[in-house]
Amino acid sequence: MATTSDLSARLAVALASPAARDELLSSLGILTFGKIFYVNADSNSDGTPKGLDSNDGLSMDTALATVLAAYNKTTSNNHDYIVMSGSTGHAFTAELAVSKNRVHFLGIGGGSRYIGQRTRWTMSTGGSANSAVVYVTGVGCTFTNIKIFNTDTSTSFAVADGGEFTQWTNCEMVNTVNLGTVTDAHLLCEVDTGYFLRCSIGSSQVGHAFSGSRGCVLFSKDIRSGGSSGNTTRDTIFEDCIFPMEANSATGSCCFLLTTATDIERILWVKNCVFWGTKLSDTINRAIEQTSNQTDGDILLQNCIVHGIDGITADSTTAVYMTSNATGDLAAVSVVSGE
């Protein structure tokens, strides 16, 4: 494996040489046969932008200014990469609709952290009900080292994933507004065969207002399509993720919220994850809240920790299973055993 010093030396020529660039990305575990587009939202010392949407985006010297401009240049199924700067937030004025297949988004300056990624997608205006900063419907897209931060009072989520085979790695998803509405959350999950690795979904400092159940993650079949597309979470994995929550009421507060009996199809595997209610909030009611018991799939919690939360799930819950070595604050927990 290449050393850090070796990678640093090769980075100087990688941006100017496609061959060296591809070799460097390969050594980092990033394989691509498509084009790489660069986005630089930073400014020069005189205030002029470093990136311009009129550029070709094929090098940092000719970087684009916005993620949307880079996405518009990608080709579906070509495994194109969008590499984004990590010093200044990338401001969105409308939801980024990712409908192309196998497009990959890579933030720099973040490493493999759970929170505080330096590549930030922000949206403060331009959304609408049930919309998000980014909405995925494409197949095989990946998102790495990105913080998605939504402050738009018109939108409902930071991320909405209704795609297939989407992978999120080292991403933080935070929605700061509208958390008093049952259909609002940090993540809307309707993905088919999705994978969330080392992600933080929720916030330890953004309080949820409650008049009913609220969650960090909303699993809700077809909320974006009004019931016409059949989008639902199936065969999806959350691994090494954290779900932090601050609540201003214990009533209905939860990290996962499922609203119908068919929100999970086949498998939802939650592995080595932490459901965390912060000390600054009221006690969280449950890790998982189901307003209707699941009929089409099972939820498996493996080696998970529940902290600052009264219980994992309600006494009446079915189709939720937990391995025997799951740990945490297990008072008032009733779990249907599948072992």
Protein Blocks (a to p, Z undefined) as FASTA:
>chain_A
ZZfklmmmmmmmmmmmmklmmmmmmmnopacfbdcddddfbdcfkopafbdfkbnolafk
lccfbfklmmmmpcehklpacdddfkbccddfbdcddfbghiacddehkljafbhpabdc
ddfbhiaehiafbdcfbehiacehiacddfbfkbmbfbdcfbehiacehiacddfehklb
fkbcfbdcfbehiadehiaeddfkbccddfbdcdfbdcdehklnnopnopacehiacehi
acddddfbfghpafbdcfbfklpghiacdehiacdddfkbccdfbfbdcfbdcfkbccdd
ehiacehiabfbdfklghiacdfkbgcjfehiacddfZZ
